[in-house]
Amino acid sequence: MIGPVDTFKTEVLEHLASLEAVLLELEITPKNQELINTAFRSIHTIKGAGGMFGYHQLTSFAHHLETVLDQIRKGELSFNSDLIGVFLDAGDFISGLLEDTEFSEAQITASQIHLDKLYSQVQSNDRSNVLDHNVHVLEKNNSSSQNCYQIAFKPDLNSFKSGLDITPILRELHNFGPCYVETNISHLAEFEKFEPEQCVLSWTVILITHEPLPSIEDTFMFVADDWQISIEAISSDELPDELKTHCVEPLAETHNEKISSNKQDGYHSKNLDNQKSIRNITTSETNDPTIRVPSSRLDKLMNLVGELVIVQARLNQVAASEYNEDLLSIAEELDQLTTQMRDQTFSIRMLPIGTTFGKFRRLVRDLSKELNKQIELITIGGETELDKMVLDKLSDPLIHLIRNSIDHGIESSDVRLSEGKPATGSIKLTARHADSHVVITIQDDGKGLDTERIHELAIERQLITHNAELSTAEIHQLIFEPGFSTAKAISDISGRGVGMDVVKRSILELGGTISIHSKEGEGTEFSVRLPMTLAIIEGLMVKVGDEYYVLPLNNVEECIEMPVSLRAHVRTRQIIEVRGEQIPFLILRDWFGVNTSKPMYEQIVITHIGEERFGFCVDEVVGQYQTVIKRLGKLYQGAEGFSGATILGDGSVAMILDPAALLEAAGRDYSSKQIHLKIAK
């Protein structure tokens, strides 16, 4: 179960991610008032919630950031690149503070370093105002309307057990303006029955403020799902005498206006005769409500859907063998429902790839400053959705590709200007859907790959022979060999020959492919093609000997019968001509060492792997099959050409073929056409 503290941490991290994205935008448009307000609100919310959960040092640190942001919001200070860098580092520091409610000596020192950097960016004539931490966040402005709110809230019974502290909320409300607080103790039990860990108190606050309603609602953001909360606008006639002297202007007559309500039986405020019903402040009838669910539950749901698909396949097989019309009808209806449930479960796990773009923008900013280069990141297609599991594993490969573009690809401003290019280089990160795949490209306008140097280093390291005839694209693929690097000097960023081979392996493990397009002097483009999900795929079932195999259907283009004229020469030439194009193919019977007799007619399944077309010769094409992917255990870690296995309707196992891995393995040892691999039956 997710507790309030876990929810707090999760939402703070979301606010920090939002803050980082906003700060990077502000570096381009530093006067954008909407972005400044968003940044202020993120820090303000983090500060208010931090003290509520006992993160007092985090609250203190965030208060400094909020004070400076307030000065910027009022136009007394302005953003520049250095100040934005300080705020980005401060956000990283807050992220680290979430793991500990108490400062260590190292954290205290680090906090002071961050604050020194912060205030070093503040002009001397404004610094005294910024350093006055007792100044209210709210500045009375006669041009803005003054409102009066009646706020009633009752914490959850187990709030104290969760580590919540009511004081920061009251303090936060007091920062908004003059307020009157009353504590309701009517539910307090007798001393003999008193439970000190249970919260039975409730509070009523009358507040005069210039702040808008959303700012007050944000005070309760992290407890809104569990507490009983009511916020109502009232008239000046209902103010306690202690507050009437604070009314600098007439208050709107809004006694009958119900700002928020949420009916809770048995809960009444002590001092309010006409108590309105209470409403959770985060709920809106016009908005689709959302809930937080741990990703582990979604994984379990996906596994259950996978098992349901397997049972469905078994039912289809039994129904077909029995020739029972009623059973066939039920199986067909259930198949449709299973498909809908599968698709709906997929959609729950899908996330827009743009959620990871923020970290890439930060990466480009930091590395370009470190290398003294001017680089901008352009992102397109951030709304493209991808399975969360794929998205999580894709982050590191993309980071490495972008780092290489920054270090190896983009030239310095002086070099670019001398070559007639703009001083600022660009990296374009694009995502788009292509059939059941997602294609992600990382394109830079740098110097491109040095084809001649790559070729020389490959010969020097005996990756290829002197007389090997390779195309430019094949030479470029050599940079994915382990230990290969063209860097002339080793740096903290690159040059050790570690990474590009890991990038390719990581993408292959995700069932994807990576290709390169580069032209010297103009730039390089890496194109990554990935399946949208790794759980259930549509496959083409084939048979080789007595075993069944599955090819991912999104790789399959067509199936053709092997011509009789080709069968006589298949040992010497494994190439088939399809509509004028010569396509190489691999005989899976020979590759797997199957000794049973050949069928009278063999089929060749033509697939596309990236931009290459390659065929696989099989004994029989069975048909389309909805495939639930089961990962292979450690026993099969050395098995090449397999991405997993699936359970058939009769309970037997079929291996899922990986076309890209088979092509690569066949390319390394194409002459033998044998693999000495025993698959446990």
C-alpha positions in Angstrom: 0.0 0.0 0.0 1.2 3.5 -0.9 1.5 5.7 2.3 1.3 9.5 2.5 5.0 9.9 2.7 5.5 7.8 -0.4 3.0 9.9 -2.2 4.8 13.0 -1.0 8.1 11.8 -2.4 6.6 10.8 -5.7 4.9 14.1 -6.2 7.9 16.1 -5.1 9.9 14.3 -7.8 7.2 15.2 -10.3 7.4 18.8 -9.2 11.2 18.8 -9.5 10.9 17.3 -13.0 8.4 20.1 -13.9 10.7 22.7 -12.4 13.7 21.5 -14.4 11.7 21.6 -17.7 10.4 25.1 -16.9 13.9 26.3 -16.0 15.3 25.1 -19.3 12.6 26.9 -21.1 13.3 30.1 -19.1 16.9 30.0 -20.3 15.5 30.6 -23.7 12.6 33.0 -22.7 13.7 34.4 -19.3 10.8 37.0 -19.2 8.0 34.4 -19.6 5.8 35.3 -16.6 3.7 32.1 -16.9 6.8 29.9 -16.6 8.1 31.9 -13.7 4.8 31.5 -11.9 5.0 27.7 -12.6 8.5 27.5 -11.1 7.5 29.5 -8.1 4.4 27.3 -7.5 6.5 24.1 -7.7 9.0 25.3 -5.1 6.2 26.8 -3.0 4.4 23.4 -2.9 7.5 21.5 -2.1 8.3 23.8 0.7 4.8 23.6 2.2 4.6 19.9 2.0 8.1 19.2 3.2 7.5 20.6 6.7 4.2 18.7 7.0 6.1 15.4 6.7 9.0 16.3 8.9 11.5 17.3 6.2 12.3 20.6 8.0 15.7 21.1 6.5 14.3 20.6 3.0 11.6 23.1 3.8 14.2 25.6 5.0 16.3 25.2 1.9 13.3 25.5 -0.4 12.3 28.6 1.4 15.4 30.4 0.2 14.7 29.3 -3.4 11.1 30.5 -3.1 12.2 33.9 -1.8 14.4 34.5 -4.7 11.7 33.2 -7.1 9.3 35.6 -5.5 11.6 38.5 -6.2 11.9 37.4 -9.9 8.1 37.0 -10.1 7.7 40.6 -8.9 10.3 41.9 -11.4 12.9 42.8 -8.8 15.3 40.2 -10.1 15.7 38.5 -13.5 16.8 35.1 -14.7 20.2 34.5 -16.4 22.0 31.4 -17.4 24.1 31.2 -14.2 21.1 31.7 -11.9 19.2 29.0 -13.8 22.2 26.7 -13.4 22.1 27.3 -9.6 18.4 26.4 -9.5 19.0 23.2 -11.5 21.7 22.1 -9.1 19.4 23.0 -6.1 16.7 20.8 -7.6 19.1 17.9 -7.7 20.0 18.6 -4.1 16.4 18.6 -3.0 15.9 15.2 -4.7 18.7 13.8 -2.6 17.2 15.3 0.6 14.1 13.2 0.1 15.9 10.1 1.4 16.7 11.6 4.8 14.7 13.8 7.1 17.8 14.7 9.1 20.7 16.6 7.7 24.2 15.1 8.1 27.2 17.4 8.4 27.9 16.8 4.7 24.4 17.8 3.8 24.5 20.9 5.9 27.8 21.9 4.2 26.3 21.2 0.7 23.2 23.2 1.6 25.3 26.2 2.5 27.3 25.9 -0.7 24.2 25.9 -2.8 22.8 28.9 -0.9 26.1 30.8 -1.3 25.9 30.2 -5.1 22.3 31.3 -5.1 22.9 34.6 -3.3 26.1 35.3 -5.3 23.7 35.7 -8.3 21.6 38.3 -6.4 22.5 42.0 -7.0 23.8 43.7 -3.9 21.0 46.3 -3.9 18.3 43.6 -3.8 20.0 41.2 -1.6 18.8 42.6 1.7 15.2 42.0 0.6 16.0 38.5 -0.5 17.7 37.6 2.7 14.8 38.7 4.8 13.3 35.4 5.4 10.5 36.8 7.6 8.9 38.6 4.7 5.6 37.1 3.8 5.4 35.4 0.4 2.2 37.4 0.0 2.7 41.1 -0.7 -0.3 43.2 -0.1 -1.2 44.8 -3.4 -4.1 47.3 -3.5 -4.6 46.5 -7.2 -5.5 42.9 -6.4 -8.8 41.8 -4.7 -8.8 40.8 -1.1 -10.8 37.7 -0.2 -11.8 36.0 3.0 -12.0 32.2 3.3 -13.3 29.8 5.9 -11.1 26.7 5.9 -12.2 23.6 7.9 -10.1 20.5 7.9 -10.0 17.2 9.8 -6.9 15.0 9.3 -7.2 11.3 8.8 -7.3 9.2 12.0 -3.8 7.7 11.3 -2.2 11.0 10.2 0.2 11.1 13.2 1.3 7.5 12.6 2.2 8.6 9.0 4.5 11.2 10.4 2.4 14.2 9.5 2.7 17.5 11.4 -0.1 20.0 11.4 2.1 23.0 12.3 3.5 23.6 8.8 0.0 23.8 7.3 -1.1 26.4 9.9 2.1 28.3 9.3 1.6 28.2 5.6 -1.9 29.6 5.9 -0.6 32.3 8.2 1.9 33.3 5.5 -1.0 34.0 3.2 -2.3 36.7 5.5 -4.0 37.4 8.8 -5.9 34.4 10.1 -8.0 33.2 13.0 -7.5 29.5 14.1 -9.8 27.5 16.3 -9.1 23.9 17.3 -12.1 21.5 17.8 -11.5 19.0 20.6 -15.1 17.7 20.9 -14.0 14.2 19.7 -11.2 13.9 22.2 -11.7 10.8 24.3 -11.5 10.5 28.1 -8.0 10.1 29.4 -8.4 6.3 30.1 -9.4 5.7 26.5 -7.0 8.3 24.9 -5.0 7.0 22.0 -2.0 9.4 21.5 -1.2 8.1 18.0 -4.7 8.8 16.7 -5.7 12.3 15.4 -9.2 13.2 16.6 -8.8 16.9 16.4 -10.1 19.2 13.7 -9.4 22.9 12.8 -11.2 25.9 11.5 -9.3 28.8 10.0 -10.6 32.2 8.9 -8.2 33.7 6.5 -7.9 37.2 4.8 -5.6 37.0 1.8 -4.8 38.4 -1.7 -3.8 34.9 -2.8 -6.0 33.0 -5.3 -7.9 29.9 -4.3 -5.4 27.5 -6.1 -2.6 28.6 -3.8 -4.7 27.8 -0.7 -5.6 24.4 -2.2 -2.0 23.6 -2.8 -1.4 23.8 0.9 -3.4 20.6 1.2 -2.2 18.9 -2.0 -0.5 15.9 -0.4 -3.3 15.1 2.1 -6.3 16.0 0.0 -7.1 12.3 -0.7 -7.2 11.3 3.0 -8.4 14.4 4.9 -11.8 16.0 5.1 -11.3 19.5 3.8 -13.7 22.5 3.1 -12.7 25.9 1.7 -15.4 28.5 1.3 -15.5 32.2 0.6 -17.3 34.2 3.2 -18.3 37.9 3.7 -16.7 40.4 6.1 -19.8 40.2 8.4 -18.7 36.7 9.4 -15.2 37.7 10.4 -14.1 37.4 14.1 -13.5 40.8 15.7 -9.8 40.1 15.8 -9.7 40.1 12.0 -12.0 42.9 11.0 -9.3 45.5 11.5 -7.2 43.8 8.8 -9.7 44.4 6.1 -8.1 47.1 4.0 -10.9 47.0 1.4 -14.5 45.7 1.3 -14.8 42.0 1.0 -17.0 40.4 -1.7 -20.3 39.3 -0.4 -19.8 35.6 -1.1 -21.3 33.9 2.0 -23.6 31.8 -0.1 -21.0 30.9 -2.6 -19.8 27.4 -2.1 -16.2 27.1 -3.3 -15.7 23.4 -2.3 -17.5 20.7 -0.5 -17.4 17.0 0.3 -20.1 15.5 2.4 -18.8 13.7 5.5 -21.3 12.4 8.0 -20.9 13.3 11.7 -18.3 16.1 11.1 -19.3 19.6 12.2 -17.2 22.7 12.9 -17.6 24.1 16.4 -17.9 27.8 15.5 -19.9 27.5 12.3 -23.7 27.4 12.6 -24.3 26.9 8.8 -21.5 24.4 8.0 -21.4 23.6 4.3 -20.8 20.0 3.1 -17.1 19.2 2.6 -15.6 18.3 -0.7 -12.1 17.0 -1.5 -10.4 20.0 -3.1 -8.7 18.0 -5.8 -12.0 16.6 -7.2 -13.8 18.3 -10.0 -16.9 17.1 -11.7 -15.6 18.3 -15.0 -12.3 16.5 -14.8 -11.6 12.8 -15.1 -10.3 11.7 -11.7 -7.0 9.9 -11.5 -5.5 7.4 -9.0 -1.9 6.3 -8.3 -1.1 2.7 -8.8 2.3 1.1 -8.2 3.9 -0.1 -11.5 4.3 -3.6 -9.9 0.5 -3.9 -9.9 0.4 -3.1 -13.6 3.1 -5.7 -14.3 1.0 -8.3 -12.4 -2.1 -7.3 -14.4 -0.1 -7.7 -17.6 1.0 -11.1 -16.6 -2.5 -12.2 -15.8 -3.7 -10.9 -19.2 -0.8 -12.9 -20.7 -2.0 -16.1 -19.0 -5.6 -15.3 -20.1 -4.3 -15.1 -23.7 -2.7 -18.5 -23.4 -5.9 -20.1 -22.0 -7.8 -18.4 -24.8 -5.5 -20.1 -27.3 -6.1 -23.4 -25.7 -9.8 -22.9 -25.8 -9.6 -22.0 -29.5 -7.7 -25.2 -30.2 -10.1 -27.4 -28.3 -13.1 -25.7 -29.9 -11.6 -26.3 -33.4 -10.9 -29.9 -32.7 -14.3 -30.7 -31.3 -16.2 -28.9 -34.2 -18.8 -27.8 -31.7 -20.6 -24.7 -33.0 -21.7 -23.5 -29.6 -18.2 -23.9 -28.2 -16.7 -22.1 -31.3 -19.1 -19.2 -30.8 -18.2 -18.8 -27.1 -14.5 -19.0 -28.0 -14.9 -16.3 -30.6 -16.7 -14.0 -28.2 -14.2 -14.6 -25.5 -11.4 -14.0 -28.0 -12.8 -10.6 -28.8 -13.1 -9.7 -25.1 -9.6 -10.9 -24.4 -8.2 -8.8 -27.2 -10.0 -5.7 -25.9 -8.8 -6.4 -22.4 -5.2 -6.8 -23.7 -5.3 -3.5 -25.6 -6.8 -1.7 -22.6 -4.1 -3.1 -20.4 -1.4 -2.0 -22.9 -2.8 1.5 -22.9 -2.5 1.8 -19.1 1.2 1.0 -19.4 1.8 3.4 -22.2 3.6 6.7 -21.4 4.5 9.5 -23.8 8.2 9.5 -24.6 8.3 13.2 -23.9 8.4 12.4 -20.2 12.1 11.5 -20.6 12.9 14.4 -22.9 13.5 16.7 -19.9 16.6 14.8 -18.8 18.0 15.0 -22.3 17.6 18.7 -22.4 19.5 19.0 -19.1 22.2 16.7 -20.4 22.7 18.8 -23.5 22.8 22.0 -21.5 25.4 20.7 -18.9 27.7 19.0 -21.4 27.7 21.9 -23.9 28.8 24.2 -21.1 31.4 21.8 -19.9 32.8 21.5 -23.5 32.4 25.2 -24.2 30.1 24.5 -27.2 26.8 26.1 -28.2 24.2 23.4 -28.7 20.4 23.4 -28.8 18.2 20.3 -28.5 15.1 20.2 -30.7 12.5 17.6 -29.7 9.7 16.4 -31.9 7.0 13.8 -31.2 7.1 13.9 -27.4 3.5 12.7 -27.4 4.5 9.4 -29.0 3.6 6.6 -26.5 5.8 3.7 -25.5 5.5 0.8 -23.0 6.8 2.0 -19.6 9.1 -1.0 -19.4 10.7 -0.2 -22.8 10.9 3.5 -21.9 12.8 2.8 -18.7 15.3 0.6 -20.4 15.7 3.0 -23.4 16.9 6.0 -21.4 20.5 4.9 -20.9 21.2 4.1 -24.6 19.7 7.4 -25.8 21.7 9.3 -23.2 24.9 7.7 -24.6 24.0 8.5 -28.2 23.3 12.1 -27.3 26.6 12.3 -25.4 28.5 11.0 -28.4 26.8 13.6 -30.7 27.8 16.4 -28.3 31.4 15.2 -27.8 32.3 13.7 -31.2 29.7 15.2 -33.6 29.1 18.9 -32.9 32.1 21.1 -33.5 33.1 24.2 -31.5 31.6 27.5 -32.5 34.9 28.8 -34.1 35.2 25.6 -36.2 31.6 25.8 -37.3 31.8 29.5 -38.3 35.0 28.8 -40.3 33.1 26.0 -42.2 30.1 28.3 -42.9 27.8 26.7 -40.3 25.8 28.5 -37.6 27.8 29.0 -34.4 25.1 27.0 -32.5 24.9 23.3 -33.3 21.7 21.4 -33.1 20.7 17.9 -32.0 17.2 16.9 -33.1 15.5 14.2 -31.1 12.4 12.8 -33.0 9.9 10.1 -32.1 7.1 8.7 -34.3 5.0 5.6 -34.7 5.6 3.3 -37.6 3.1 0.4 -37.7 3.5 -1.4 -34.4 6.9 0.1 -33.8 8.3 3.4 -32.5 11.1 5.0 -34.4 13.4 7.3 -32.5 16.1 9.4 -34.3 19.0 11.4 -32.9 20.3 13.7 -35.6 23.1 16.2 -35.3 24.5 18.8 -37.8 28.1 18.1 -36.8 31.1 16.8 -38.7 29.7 13.4 -39.4 31.6 10.0 -39.1 35.1 9.8 -40.4 34.6 6.8 -42.7 38.3 6.5 -43.7 39.5 6.6 -40.1 36.9 4.0 -39.0 38.1 1.7 -41.8 41.8 2.1 -40.9 41.1 1.4 -37.2 39.0 -1.7 -38.1 41.9 -3.1 -40.1 44.4 -2.2 -37.4 42.3 -4.0 -34.8 41.8 -7.0 -37.1 38.0 -6.5 -37.2 38.2 -6.7 -41.0 40.9 -7.7 -43.6 42.7 -5.3 -45.9 40.9 -6.7 -49.0 37.4 -6.7 -47.5 34.9 -4.8 -49.6 32.5 -3.0 -47.4 29.9 -0.3 -48.2 29.9 3.0 -46.3 27.0 1.8 -44.2 28.8 -1.4 -43.3 31.9 0.5 -42.3 29.8 2.8 -40.1 28.3 -0.3 -38.3 31.9 -1.1 -37.1 31.6 1.6 -34.4 29.3 -0.8 -32.5 32.1 -3.3 -32.1 33.3 -3.8 -28.5 36.2 -1.4 -27.6 36.0 0.6 -30.8 36.6 4.3 -30.5 37.9 7.0 -32.9 38.6 9.5 -30.2 42.2 10.7 -30.2 42.1 11.6 -26.5 40.4 10.0 -23.5 38.0 12.3 -21.6 35.5 12.0 -18.8 32.8 12.0 -21.6 34.1 9.5 -24.1 37.1 7.9 -25.8 37.5 4.7 -23.9 35.7 2.6 -26.4 33.0 1.6 -23.9 29.4 2.3 -24.7 28.4 1.9 -28.4 28.5 -1.8 -28.2 26.4 -1.7 -25.0 24.0 0.7 -26.8 23.4 -1.8 -29.6 23.1 -4.8 -27.2 20.6 -2.9 -25.1 18.5 -2.0 -28.1 18.7 -5.6 -29.4 17.5 -6.9 -26.0 14.5 -4.7 -26.3 13.7 -6.3 -29.7 14.8 -3.3 -31.6 17.3 -2.3 -34.3 19.7 0.6 -34.7 21.0 2.1 -38.0 23.3 4.9 -38.9 23.2 7.5 -41.7 26.1 9.9 -41.8 27.8 12.2 -44.2 31.1 13.9 -43.5 30.8 17.6 -42.8 27.0 17.5 -42.6 26.1 15.3 -39.6 25.0 11.9 -38.3 21.7 10.3 -37.7 21.1 7.3 -35.4 17.7 5.6 -36.0 16.4 3.3 -33.3 13.4 1.1 -34.1 11.6 -0.5 -31.2 8.4 -2.5 -30.5 5.8 -0.6 -28.5 5.6 -3.4 -25.9 7.6 -6.4 -24.8 4.7 -8.4 -23.2 2.4 -9.6 -26.0 3.1 -9.5 -29.7 1.4 -10.7 -32.9 3.5 -13.4 -34.4 3.8 -15.7 -37.4 4.1 -19.3 -36.4 6.3 -21.5 -38.5 7.4 -25.1 -38.3 10.9 -26.5 -38.7 11.1 -30.3 -38.3 8.9 -31.2 -35.4 9.4 -27.9 -33.6 7.3 -24.7 -33.8 8.8 -21.2 -33.8 7.4 -17.7 -33.9 8.6 -14.7 -35.9 7.4 -11.2 -34.9 4.7 -10.4 -37.4 5.8 -6.7 -37.6 9.1 -7.9 -39.1 7.3 -10.1 -41.7 6.7 -8.8 -45.2 5.5 -11.8 -47.2 5.8 -15.6 -47.5 6.7 -17.3 -50.7 7.2 -20.9 -51.8 10.8 -21.9 -52.6 11.1 -22.3 -56.4 11.9 -25.8 -57.6 14.8 -24.3 -59.6 16.3 -22.9 -56.5 16.2 -26.2 -54.5 18.8 -27.8 -56.6 21.3 -24.9 -56.0 20.4 -24.0 -52.5 23.7 -25.4 -51.1 25.8 -23.1 -53.2 23.6 -20.0 -53.4 21.2 -19.0 -50.7 19.8 -16.0 -52.5 16.3 -15.7 -53.9 15.0 -13.1 -56.4 11.8 -11.4 -55.5 10.4 -9.0 -58.1 13.9 -8.2 -59.4 15.6 -7.8 -55.9 18.2 -10.3 -54.7 17.4 -11.3 -51.1 19.7 -13.6 -49.0 18.0 -16.2 -46.8 18.9 -18.6 -44.0 17.7 -22.2 -44.0 16.6 -22.7 -40.4 16.6 -26.5 -40.9 20.3 -26.4 -41.4 20.9 -23.7 -38.9 19.3 -25.7 -36.1 20.7 -29.0 -37.3 17.4 -30.7 -38.0 18.0 -34.2 -39.4 14.4 -35.2 -40.3 13.4 -35.5 -43.9 12.5 -32.3 -45.8 9.0 -31.6 -46.8 8.0 -31.6 -50.4 7.5 -27.8 -50.4 9.5 -25.3 -48.3 8.5 -21.7 -47.6 10.7 -18.6 -47.3 9.5 -15.9 -45.0 10.7 -12.5 -46.1 11.4 -10.1 -43.3 12.7 -6.5 -43.0 15.4 -5.8 -40.4 15.9 -2.1 -40.3 16.3 -1.3 -44.0 17.6 -4.7 -44.9 15.5 -7.5 -46.3 16.3 -11.1 -45.3 14.6 -14.4 -45.7 14.1 -17.4 -43.4 13.5 -20.8 -45.0 11.0 -23.0 -43.0 9.2 -26.3 -43.5 5.7 -24.8 -43.0 4.0 -21.5 -42.3 1.3 -22.3 -39.7 -0.3 -18.8 -39.5 -0.8 -15.8 -37.3 -0.5 -16.3 -33.5 -1.0 -14.0 -30.6 2.2 -14.5 -28.7 2.8 -14.0 -24.9 6.5 -13.5 -24.4 8.2 -15.5 -21.7 11.7 -14.5 -20.9 14.4 -17.2 -21.2 16.3 -18.3 -18.0 20.0 -18.3 -17.4 20.3 -21.7 -19.0 19.7 -20.1 -22.4 21.8 -16.9 -22.0 24.2 -18.1 -24.7 21.5 -19.0 -27.2 21.7 -16.8 -30.2 18.7 -15.8 -32.3 16.0 -16.1 -29.6 14.2 -13.3 -27.9 12.0 -15.5 -25.7 9.5 -18.3 -25.7 5.8 -18.7 -25.7 3.4 -21.4 -24.4 1.1 -22.9 -27.1 -2.5 -23.9 -26.6 -1.6 -27.6 -26.0 0.9 -26.6 -23.3 4.0 -27.1 -25.5 6.7 -24.4 -25.9 7.6 -22.5 -29.0 10.7 -20.4 -29.3 10.4 -16.8 -30.4 13.0 -16.0 -33.1 14.9 -12.7 -33.1 15.4 -11.8 -36.8 18.1 -9.2 -36.2 20.1 -11.5 -33.9 19.8 -14.4 -36.4 21.0 -12.1 -39.2 24.0 -10.9 -37.2 24.9 -14.5 -36.1 24.5 -15.7 -39.7 26.7 -12.9 -40.9 29.5 -13.9 -38.5 29.5 -17.5 -39.6 27.6 -17.7 -42.8 29.7 -20.4 -44.4 29.0 -23.1 -41.8 25.3 -22.6 -41.6 25.3 -24.6 -38.4 25.0 -23.6 -34.8 26.1 -26.1 -32.1 23.3 -25.4 -29.8 21.1 -27.9 -28.0 17.7 -26.6 -26.9 16.3 -28.5 -24.0 13.0 -30.1 -25.0 
